[in-house]
Amino acid sequence: AMGRLAGVLAGGLAGEDQVAVRSSGVFGRRLVRAAAGGAGSWVPSGTVLVTGGTGALGGRVARWLAGAGAARLVLTSRRGADAPGAAELVEELGALGVDVSVVACDAADREALRELLAAEAETLTAVVHTAGVLDDGVLEALTPERFESVLRAKAVSALNLHELTVELGIELSAFVLFSSMSGTIGAAGQGNYAAANAYLDALAEQRRAAGLAATSLAWGPWAEGGMAADDALEARMRREGLPPMAPDTAMAVLRQSVGSSDGAALLVADVDWERFGPAFTAVRPSTLFAELLETRPAGSADRPEVAGSPVDRLAGLGAAELERELLGLVRAQVAAVLGHDGADAVGAERAFKELGFDSLTAVELRNRLGAVT
């Protein structure tokens, strides 16, 4: 392993920016398309446990489960019936003819979860883990405590669900983990969230290898109450080539993906490749998407050199012209980051914070300026 690692560091795998060193060799990483229709079309039955069941995503899952065949739903959250909208959700689900229980249970609390699972063991057929916590920040601001809170909600809860259902001898037809594409490709300001979701993907692989039901879905952004509930965030996602998915479409993919022969971990997102590909490779080339036809990594060997780059244009200018050109370049990139139509919307005398910048948009601006220069 040390010999292989030394070979990687010495440039033995040209063009690869992510590698796995294993006893059987060194492997590059690629995202490939799942086979259309190569799934099990899951039909829920019996009792289904949904963590985070009173939240936006959990509520949508519960509504779908109620109409798809589940006889009983157990919806958990830390606040239980006191969670906002819980009473209305129970009434709505009851009208669909399904028995519903809303339980205050933190799945990261192993003993509380054990008690709940033991009570439902006879009829429990599936688990859907949608619970999660966001605590975004640039890497240098992510303290161990900020990692712990995010990992507890996602990873510790998932591990408890896995180990306790096995320990109690509960045979599940589906063990569905709501992961995020941040764990697959990364996301600005979400180092802790990416780590937690990458753990879910690995846990699903482990369960499948052991012959247990498991599907981890690394979702892109959802519309209508999902991650993209904020208008400014949705606009930013669209600029980056990730328009939020319609929830009905996401639910259709959920049913299709559970038990899929494509594997235990799948990424599900609506991607505008013409926007997303260049943005993803703006800072450094990547071969992660090399096998997807819609995009080609920026900086690839066959990409022609662009004549007249900003550096070339600025090289021969005098002081006054240089200042004007630099100001125009920065204003144009600031406008793009903030979603304005053009540089005229960016006042040259205004501070970045006054313009609306935060730590994440500052990183995006740095990346954009680095890419164009």
N, C-alpha and C positions, 0 to 999 in steps of 0.2 A: 504493500500500500504506500509506503514512504517513497519507494522508487517511482511509482506511478504519479504521486503527488509532485515529486521533483520534476518529472517530465512535463506535467501540466504547467507548472510555474515557469519552466524553461521555454514555453511556447510550443509544446508538442502538439497542441490541438488548436491550430490557427483558426481564428474566427469564432471560437466558442467562448461565450461569456458566462455560461453556467454549466458546470460539469459535476457528475457524481463519481467519486472514486470508490469502487467496490472490489471485492476479492476476485470477481470474475472479469474485471476490466474497468475502463473509464468510459462513461456514457455522457453524450450530449443530451440536451433537452429540447423537445419539439411539441408544439400543440398541433394536433391533427383533428380532422373532422370525425365526429361520430357518424355511424351509418344511419341514414334516415330510416326510421321504422324498425330499427334493430333493437326493440325493447319489449318489455313484458306487459305493458299496459295494465298497471296495478289496479286491482279492484279492492278497495278497503272493505273490511268486515269486522264484526265483533267490536271490541273496545280499542280505541286509538288514543294514545297519550300524546298531547302536543305541548311542549314546553314553550314558554312565551306565548301561550295560547290566547291571551287577551290583547296582545299587541297588534300592530297593523298587519304584519306578515302572518302571525299565528291566527288572527281572526279570519283572514282570507283562506288559509289552509283549512280551518275548521268549517267554514261555509262549504268549501268544496267537498270535504270528507262527508259532511251531512247529506249532500246530494249524490254522493258516489257509492253509498252502500254501508257506511259505518253505522252500527246500531247505537253505540255509546261513545261519547267524547269526554275525555278528562283533560281539562285545560289548566295548566299550571302557570303561575307567575308569582313573583315575590309578594305582591299585594293581594292576590286572589280576587275575591268578589269585590274588594274595595278599589280595584283598578278602574281607571276611567273607561266608561263604555262597556264594562263587563256585564251589567244587568241587561242592557239592550242587546248585547250579543247572545246571551243565554235565551232571551225571549225570541229572537230571530231564529236561532237554531232549533228551539223547541217547536216552533211553527212548522219546521221541516220534518218533524216526526222523529227526532233523535234525542236520546237521553243525554243530558249534559251536566257535568260537575265542574265547577270552577274551584280550584284548590290553591291555597297559599302555600307554596312549596318551592324553595330554592333548590334546584337540581344539584347545585354544588354542595349542598348540605347532605352528605352521604346517608346519614341515619334517617333524616326526614324523608329522603327519596326512597330508601329501603322500605320504610313503613308504607308509603303510598303504593309502591310496586307490589308489595306483598298482598295488599288489599285488593288489587286489581288483577292478580296473577292468573286467575282461572279463565278470564275472558280476554285478556290483553293480547292483541295480535300484531300491533305495530306501534312504533315510536317515531314521532317527527320532532326533531330538535331545532326550533326556530329561535330560541332565546339568544340574546347577545347584547353587548354593551359597547358603545363607541366612546373613545377618549382620544381624539385626534391631536396630534402635535408633531412638530419637527423632531427628528431623532434625538437631538441633544436635550430636548425637554421631556423625553419619555423616561421617567424615573422607574425604578423597579416596582413601586406601588402602582403606577399607571399601567404597567404591563400586567401586574397581578389581577387587577380588577377586570380587565378585558379577558384574560386567560381563564379566570374563574367562571365567568358566565358562559363562555364558549367551550373551552377545552376540558376543564375539570368536570363540568356538568356532563359533557359527552362521555368522558371516561367512566363516570359513575353510572350512567345509563347502560353502557356496555357491560361493565363488570357485574353490576347488580342483576341485570336480566339474565346473564349467564349463571350467576351464582344461585338465583332463585329458580333456575330451570325453566324460564319462560321462553317458549319457541315463538319467534317473531317471523311474520311473512315479509315485513319491511322495517328497516332501521334507517331512517332518512335524516341526514344531517344538512342543515342549511348553512353552507359555507359561503365564501365570497371570492370573486375573481381576484381580490387583493392578495389572497393567499397563493394564487397561481402566477400572477404577473407583477405583483407589487402595486402600491398606491401611495401617492404623495401624502405624507403625514399620518400614515396608518401602519407604521412598523409593528405596533403591538397587535392590531387587528389582523394584519397579514399573518403573523406568526400563529395566532389562535386558529385561524381558518385553515392554514396549511396543516395544522395538527389534525383537524377534522378529516381532511382528505386522506392523511396517512392512517388514521384510525379505521376509516372505511376499507382501505386496502388490506389492513391487518385482519379485519373481520371476514372479508371475502376469502382471504387466504386460508382462514380457519374453517371455511364452509358455512359461515353465518351470513344472514341477510345484511346488506349494507349498501347504501347509495349516498354519496356526498355530492351535493350540487353547489358548485361555485357560481353563485348568481352574479350577474351584472346588476346595474341599478333597476329598481322597479318604479313605476309611476303610481300615482293615485294612493299616496299614503305610505309608500315604501321609502327607500333611502333618498329618493329624489323629491321629497315633499316640498322642499324649499325651492322657490322659483330661481333664485340666483344659482343654487347648486345644480339644478336641472340645466340651466343655460350653459353653465361651465361644462357639464358632462357632454352636452350636445356639441360644443365647440371641440371637445377632445375626441369626438367620434363614438360616444357611448350614449345614444339616446335611451331614456328609460323604457323598459318593456311594459307592455300592457299586461295587467295581472291575469286576465283570462288566458292569454298566450302562455304565461309562466305556469299556470296550473295545468294546461294541456301538456306542457313539457314535463312537468313533475310526474304526471301519470305515466307518460311514455318512458321515462328514464328509470323508474324504480325496477330493479332487477335486470337492467339492460345488459346485454352481452358485450357492450362496448367497454365495460369496466366499472369499477366502484366509484371513481371520481370523474365527474363531468363538469365542464364549464358551460354555462348557459348565459348568453348575452346577445343583445342586438348591437352589432358593430358596424359602423361606417368606416370601412377599411381605408378609404382614401384620406380620411382625416386621422384615424387612429394610428395607422402604420407609421407615418412620418413623425407624429407626436411621440410615439413610444420610443422611437430610435433617435430622438433629437439630441440626446446627450451622448449616447454611445451606440454603436451597432449591436444588433442582437439577432440571433438565428432562431429564437423561440418560435417565430411564425413563418419560418422558411418554407414549410410544406403547405402553407395556405396560399392559394393562387392570388388572392385579392391584394396581398401586400408584399412588398420587398423591403428588407431592412435598409434604412438609410445608411449610407456609408459602405454598401456592398461593393465588391470588387468591380462589378460592371457598371457602376453608376458613373456617368460622365462628370468631369469636373465642371463646376459652374463658373463661367467667366464673369468678371465684374463683381466679385464679392465685395461686401462692405469694406473689408480691409483694403482691397485694391483701390476702391473709389476714394478712400480717405487718405491714402498714402501721399498723394501729391498736393493736398490742399493747404492753403494758408490758414493762419490761426482763426480768422473770423469765419471762413467757409467751413473749417473743420468743426468748430463749435456748432454751427447751424446744422450741419449734416448729422452730427452725433445726437443733437437734440431731437431731430426729426426721427432718427432711427429708434431712440429710446421711447419717444412718445407713441410711435406706431406699435411697438411691442407692448407697451403698457395698455394701449387701447384694446389690443387683441386679448390680453389676459383678463381685462375687466369686462369684456364683452361689448365695447363701444363700436360704433360703426366706422370710426376713423380717428386719426390723431388729433383732429380739431377739438374733440371732446375732452382732451387731456390738457389741463392748464399747466404751462411750463413752470410756473412759480409755485405750484401747490406741492406740499409734502406727500410722499407716498402714502403715509397713514391717512392723511386727509382725503386722498383719492379713493380710499377703500381697501388698501392692501392689508393683508394679514400674513402670518408666517408662511402659509401654504402658497398663496399667490406670489409672495416674494420669491419662493423657490422656483415657481413656474416661470417667473420673469427671468430669473438667472439662467434657467435652462434654455429659454427662448433666445436670449441674447448670446449665450454661448454657441447655440446652433447656427445663428445667422452670421456670426463672426468667425 
